[in-house]
Amino acid sequence: MGIRERLSGNEATAYAMKQINPDVVAAYPITPSTEIPQYFAAYVDNGEVDTEYVPVESEHSAMSACIGAEAAGARAMTATSANGLEFMWEMIQIASSTRLPIVMALVNRAISGPLNIHSDHSDAMAVRDSGWIMMFSENNQEAYDNMLMAHRIAENEDVLLPIMICQDGFITSHSIENIELLETSVVREFVGKYKPHTNLLDSENPISVGPMDLQPFLMEHKKQQQVAMKNAFNVIANVSKEFGDLTGRYYDFFEKYKVDDADYVVVCMNSTAGTTKDVVDKLRSEGVKAGLLKIRVFRPFPGDMIVDVLKNAKSVAVLDKVAFLSNTAGPLYEDIVSSMFTNGVNVNVNVNVINYSYGVGGRDVTEELITSVYKDLENLKDMREPYRYLGLKERK
């Protein structure tokens, strides 16, 4: 039986970390993720965990400390947002290339500049191809559940990749919702004790971590990272199934909401899915065959599975919570369209697919705006402008 509680997304994440009881947490405060290390530091101070808490002087140092801890055989976690993630950039790549299963809570926030502390996905999308597994959370319950599954996925010997668990800044991180927690004893049995694949402190089996890697071997090592990311598909599926059997909360790579017979489908991630579900319900009551595909696992990207869901729709709108700075399209749209072509689905012939930039810098995403997307899909005629803005103020 679960424990009923009311927690914010940040509190739920910190509580999951407390229940996991990692060996090391290293973090530097940055809005809106600051509360996660703040709450966790209180657990350390109160003696509720055995964790070595490292209050570093920067996010670069936070990831460096996690890398050193993992290389020495410790289970390590951190949390950050936006510019903090950018400051980690060098070490983000090193963490994945050295195959260290660090767990990061990423509270999504707009990257500066101009300076903005509110939610969009520019931080996560900036590191989407850095070799990290990436999972997104619609609400506080999913943020909590995804954190509990993270170590089981990342530490699997067929994977051994770092993982980031994403949630929307303020919208999820600071909003209080009802949540069902597991007993700590159940969590620790599910997560298990860490059994590191290698250990720098093992004098009987000496290794090097992060040595020079030049032309003769670098390509092969990068291929091994790609294979590990591919292996993550089965591991994520198996861990999610086991978690569902334990809790009754079953998760897949994505959630299909009234999409099986839908003519018009919106694809999005994180908290926007909740608003979209309400719109879908309303449109369904009016006779419109609307549906939602909520992406939960973004890396590895489940392209083939997504195409199988979308191929029978009339029109699809992909919502990217980023600015279109490349003058083409958003990253989620590009991944979906690429997967469609690879699977023989002719975009804008078999299925019309358009792309919206929305919610940038925390711009409100209302039911009215989402409804307008479905109206666009119903009346879609001009495909010469597949890249659009949702909620953009018109210049007077």
Order of alpha helices (4+ residues) and beta strands (2+ residues): beta-alpha-beta-alpha-beta-alpha-beta-alpha-alpha-beta-alpha-beta-alpha-beta-beta-alpha-alpha-beta-beta-alpha-beta-beta-alpha-beta-alpha-beta-alpha-beta
